[in-house]
């Protein structure tokens, strides 16, 4: 996956965390479906996880999650399992970097990120699709070797190399990005405009913004 991209946070970790935990998610009008988060490994153990936000090896350089776990709304999770099955026909499996994300972590991202890089993080005033359990960050791994596939940029890299339609890299990397995109979109996901790894499930708007920690699910 390459070297981890890192920003220079605008605040110290303690201040970021204190501000985020003291804040509340935005109030949302309308009615939403009842959340039904399920842990991905319960549905398909061949979907690998590498939850970098549970380590210091991420763009913030701090540990943001207490547990390395991945949850999605049940319908999105079932669709991800189907996508993983289709990828296996080509010798690949999905590796998940992030899925449901508590709102306070989204606020930490935004408050820490310099203004010129804020296009790569969600504004907490609107919340992230990850906060609804309707978005997932994925890459590919080789089923024979277990090795993560180099897709042409690092995960969470704030550069043009992260764009799904980036014309650089190798022909194999471009082909694999396209294969991932076609299969994921065939199961009801849509790739995000500036992150090849980020996919939103078609029903993400139907779920509320959530701020539950993993141990509370």
N, C-alpha and C positions, 0 to 999 in steps of 0.2 A: 504493500500500500504506500510505501515511501515514507519520507520524513514527515512528522506531524507538524502541520502549520500552527503557529502560535501568534496571538496578538499581545500587545502590551496593555493590560487592563488599566482602566482609568481610575480604579479604586482598589484598595486592599481587600483581600478575601473576606475578612471579618466584617468590614463595612458593607460590602456587597450582600453578604448573607443576612446581616441584621436588617438592612433596608428591605430586602425581598421578603423575608419572613414576617415583617411587620406590616407589609402591604396586603391588599386584598385584590383578587381578580376583578375585572370589570363586570358590572351588572349587565345582563343580557335580556332584552325583551323577547317575548315569544315562548313557545313550548318546544321542548326537546325530548328526544327519546331517552329512556332510562339507561344510564351507562351499564355496559356489560363487558367489562375488561377481562380478558383471559390471557394467561401467560403462554407465550408462543411454544415453549418447549413441551408443554402439555399436549399440544396438538400434533407436533411433528419434531421429533428429536434430531432429524437430519438437518433442520434449520439451525445453523451455528449462530452463536452470539459473541460479540466482542464489544462490550458496553464500555466505551472509552471514558464516558462521563463518570464512571465509577472508579476511575483511576486519575492520575495527574497527566496522563498521556492524551491530552486533548487541546483544543485551541485556546482554552482559558488557562491551562497549566495547573488547575486545582481539581480536587475531587468534589464532584457535584452530587453524585448519588451515593447513598449508603450501601446499596446492594446492586450487583450487576445483573439486572433482570429486564425483560422486555415484555410488555403487555400491549395488546390492541383490542379495540372493540371486536366482539366475536365474529361479526360478518366480515370485517376487514381481515381478521386472522385467518378465517376459512379461505378467503380469496388468496392470501399469501401462501397458504399450504398448496393450493392448486398451481400457483405460479412456480413454486419450488419443484413440484412434481414434473411440470413441463420442462423446466431447466435441466432436470436430471437426465432427460432423454438426450441431451447434448453433452453430458459429462460434467455438469456444473450444479452447485448448490448455492442457496442463499446464505449470506452471513449478515446478521442484523447488527447495526451499530447503535441504533436508538429507535424507540417506538413511542409509547405514551411517555410524556414528560410533564411533571408537575409545573404549574404556572410559575411558582416562585423561581424555578431554575431559568425559565424564559426571561424573567425580569433581571436575574443576575447577568445573563448573556448581554442583554440590551444595555444595562447600566455600565457594564465593563467595556463595551466595544467602542472604539473611537468613531467619531461621526462619519469619517470617510469610508468606513467599513460596515456601517449599520444596514446597508442593503442586504447583507448576508445573514442578518438575525431578525427574528420577529419582534414587532413592537408589542410590548405587554398590554398596551391599551386596547389592542384588538385580540390579543392572545395568539397563540400558535396552533396550527392544526395538530401538532403533536400533543398539545394540552387537552385536546378532545379525544385522544386515542384513535385518531383517524389518519395519521401519517406515520410512515416508517422510512428509516434510512437503511439502505441495503447495498451490499456488494456481492461479488461472486467468489466462490472457492472451487478448486478442482476436486472432484469427488475421488479421484484415484490417489492424489498426493496429499490432499487436505490443505494445500497451500492457497492462501488468498491470492486472487488474480489482480495484477496491476491494471487498473482501468484508466491510467493516464493522468490522474491527479490524486492527491491524498484526500481522505475523508475530511470534510469541513475545511477544505482549502479555499481561502477567499481570493480567488483569481479567475481569469477567463477560462483556465483549464478545467474548472469545475462545471462549466456550462454543458448541458447535454449535447449540444450541437457543435462543440468545439472542434474545429477542423484540423487541429494539430494532433500530436501523438502518432502512434503507429496505426496502420490499417487494421491490425488485429484488435487494438484497443477501441477504435471507433466501431468496429463490427460487434464487439462484445457489449459496448454501451447500447448499441441499437437493439441487440438481441434481448438484453435485460429490459429495455424500455418496451419493446413490442410485446413481450410475454407479460410483463406487469400490467400494461395498459389493456391487454386482452382479458385480464381478470378484474377490471374495474378500477384500476389505479391510474393516476396521471402524474407524469414526471413534473417536477418543479422547474421553473424556467432557468434558474441559474445553479442548479445542483443536480448532477446526474444520478446521485444516490437517493434523492428525496422523492418519495411517491405519496400522493394524497389519495385516500380511498374516496370513491364517488359519493359516499354518504357522510363525509366528515362534518358537514354543516348541520346535520341533524342531532349532533351530540353537544352537550354543554362544555364550556371550559372547566377543567378540573384542577384541583390543587392537592390531591392526595399523594402522600409519599407511598413508595412501593409496599412498605410494611403495613400500610393501612388498607390495601386492596384485598 
